[in-house]
């Protein structure tokens, strides 16, 4: 029951945020409803990517991922806008809107995942951030031992370098 309330709180903020973002984009930049939907879906994809890349779980995932992002982004509105444009004979708008939503949404999510996975654990609200230094060193030693055969981490700088590795990219320390 507590998780459902956390999700509801996040959804309330997300829905209001979507409304305010759309309104602001129309007032400030003259955005169309479809442009506002595209903007909130891209931002929501990025935020959800950050949460996934940071391996956020528990209450934070319920609040921000399931609650906020689900209510902030809107596939149903996108589908309705595409159908409306299709019925009105605006085929190019349908194609452009659908293509942009995917062509920009997927990279936005990936960018969020990449940025969060390249951020020191202490800078992102994840479960690992609550570890004591000793527990963190033990966890990193286990991970290094399993991945590279390293038996002991003697230097805190090495631990921080490991924490900065891009787990999804597998290409070393992020710069």
C-alpha positions as CSV (number, residue, x, y, z in Angstrom):
1,X,0.0,0.0,0.0
2,X,2.9,2.4,0.8
3,X,4.4,1.8,-2.7
4,X,1.1,2.7,-4.3
5,X,1.0,6.0,-2.4
6,X,4.5,6.8,-3.5
7,X,3.6,6.0,-7.1
8,X,0.5,8.2,-6.8
9,X,2.5,11.1,-5.4
10,X,5.0,10.8,-8.3
11,X,2.1,10.6,-10.8
12,X,0.5,13.7,-9.4
13,X,3.7,15.7,-9.9
14,X,4.3,14.1,-13.3
15,X,0.8,14.9,-14.7
16,X,0.9,18.5,-13.4
17,X,4.5,18.8,-14.8
18,X,3.3,17.6,-18.2
19,X,0.5,20.1,-18.2
20,X,2.7,23.0,-17.1
21,X,5.5,22.1,-19.6
22,X,3.0,21.9,-22.5
23,X,1.5,25.2,-21.4
24,X,4.9,26.9,-21.1
25,X,6.1,25.6,-24.5
26,X,2.9,27.0,-26.2
27,X,3.1,30.3,-24.4
28,X,6.8,30.9,-24.7
29,X,7.6,29.3,-28.1
30,X,4.3,28.9,-29.8
31,X,4.6,25.1,-29.8
32,X,1.9,22.9,-31.2
33,X,0.2,20.3,-29.0
34,X,2.3,17.6,-30.9
35,X,5.5,19.6,-30.2
36,X,4.7,19.7,-26.5
37,X,4.0,16.0,-26.4
38,X,7.3,15.3,-28.2
39,X,9.2,17.5,-25.7
40,X,7.7,15.9,-22.6
41,X,8.3,12.4,-24.1
42,X,11.9,13.2,-24.8
43,X,12.6,14.6,-21.4
44,X,10.8,11.7,-19.8
45,X,12.8,9.3,-21.8
46,X,16.0,11.0,-20.6
47,X,14.9,11.0,-17.0
48,X,13.9,7.3,-17.1
49,X,17.3,6.5,-18.8
50,X,19.1,8.3,-15.9
51,X,17.1,6.2,-13.4
52,X,17.9,3.0,-15.3
53,X,21.6,3.9,-15.6
54,X,21.8,4.7,-12.0
55,X,20.2,1.4,-11.1
56,X,17.6,3.3,-8.9
57,X,15.3,0.9,-7.1
58,X,12.8,0.7,-4.3
59,X,11.0,3.9,-3.3
60,X,12.9,6.2,-5.6
61,X,12.0,4.0,-8.6
62,X,8.4,3.9,-7.5
63,X,8.3,7.7,-7.1
64,X,10.3,8.9,-10.1
65,X,10.2,6.0,-12.6
66,X,6.8,4.5,-12.2
67,X,5.0,7.5,-10.8
68,X,6.5,10.7,-12.3
69,X,7.8,9.4,-15.6
70,X,4.6,7.4,-16.4
71,X,2.4,10.4,-15.8
72,X,4.8,13.0,-17.3
73,X,5.3,11.1,-20.6
74,X,2.3,10.2,-22.7
75,X,2.1,7.5,-25.4
76,X,-1.7,7.7,-25.5
77,X,-1.6,11.4,-26.4
78,X,1.0,10.8,-29.0
79,X,-1.2,8.0,-30.5
80,X,-4.2,10.3,-30.5
81,X,-2.3,13.2,-32.2
82,X,-0.9,10.8,-34.8
83,X,-4.4,9.5,-35.5
84,X,-5.9,13.0,-35.7
85,X,-3.2,14.2,-38.1
86,X,-3.7,11.0,-40.2
87,X,-7.5,11.5,-40.4
88,X,-6.9,15.2,-41.4
89,X,-4.7,14.0,-44.3
90,X,-1.5,15.4,-42.7
91,X,0.6,12.3,-43.7
92,X,3.9,14.1,-43.5
93,X,3.2,15.3,-40.0
94,X,2.3,11.8,-38.9
95,X,5.5,10.4,-40.4
96,X,7.7,13.2,-39.0
97,X,6.2,13.0,-35.5
98,X,6.4,9.2,-35.3
99,X,10.0,9.2,-36.6
100,X,11.1,12.1,-34.4
101,X,9.6,10.4,-31.3
102,X,11.6,7.3,-31.9
103,X,14.7,8.8,-33.5
104,X,15.1,11.3,-30.6
105,X,13.5,9.3,-27.7
106,X,15.8,6.3,-27.9
107,X,19.0,8.5,-27.9
108,X,17.5,10.6,-25.1
109,X,17.0,7.4,-23.0
110,X,20.5,6.1,-23.9
111,X,22.1,9.4,-23.0
112,X,20.4,9.3,-19.6
113,X,21.6,5.7,-19.1
114,X,25.1,6.6,-20.2
115,X,25.4,9.7,-18.1
116,X,24.1,8.0,-15.0
117,X,26.3,4.9,-15.4
118,X,29.3,7.2,-15.7
119,X,28.6,9.2,-12.6
120,X,30.2,8.5,-9.2
121,X,27.8,6.5,-7.1
122,X,27.9,9.2,-4.4
123,X,26.4,11.7,-6.9
124,X,23.3,9.6,-7.7
125,X,20.6,8.5,-5.2
126,X,21.0,4.7,-5.5
127,X,21.0,2.0,-2.9
128,X,24.8,1.8,-3.1
129,X,25.2,5.4,-1.9
130,X,24.1,4.3,1.5
131,X,26.9,1.8,1.9
132,X,29.7,2.4,4.4
133,X,33.2,2.8,3.0
134,X,34.2,-0.7,4.1
135,X,31.1,-2.4,2.6
136,X,31.7,-0.5,-0.6
137,X,35.4,-1.6,-0.8
138,X,34.3,-5.2,-0.2
139,X,31.6,-5.0,-2.9
140,X,34.1,-3.5,-5.4
141,X,36.7,-6.1,-4.5
142,X,34.1,-8.9,-5.2
143,X,33.2,-7.3,-8.5
144,X,36.8,-6.9,-9.6
145,X,37.6,-10.4,-8.5
146,X,34.8,-11.8,-10.5
147,X,35.5,-9.7,-13.6
148,X,39.3,-9.4,-13.6
149,X,40.8,-11.7,-11.0
150,X,41.8,-8.8,-8.8
151,X,42.1,-10.0,-5.2
152,X,42.5,-6.8,-3.1
153,X,41.9,-3.1,-3.5
154,X,44.4,-1.1,-1.4
155,X,43.8,2.4,-2.6
156,X,40.7,4.5,-2.3
157,X,41.5,6.2,-5.6
158,X,41.3,2.9,-7.3
159,X,37.9,2.3,-5.8
160,X,36.7,5.7,-7.1
161,X,38.1,4.9,-10.6
162,X,36.1,1.6,-10.5
163,X,33.0,3.5,-9.4
164,X,33.3,5.8,-12.4
165,X,33.5,2.9,-15.0
166,X,30.8,2.8,-17.6
167,X,29.2,-0.6,-17.0
168,X,27.1,-0.5,-20.2
169,X,29.9,0.8,-22.4
170,X,32.6,-1.4,-21.0
171,X,35.2,1.1,-22.3
172,X,37.1,2.1,-19.2
173,X,36.7,5.2,-17.0
174,X,34.4,7.9,-18.3
175,X,35.9,11.2,-19.1
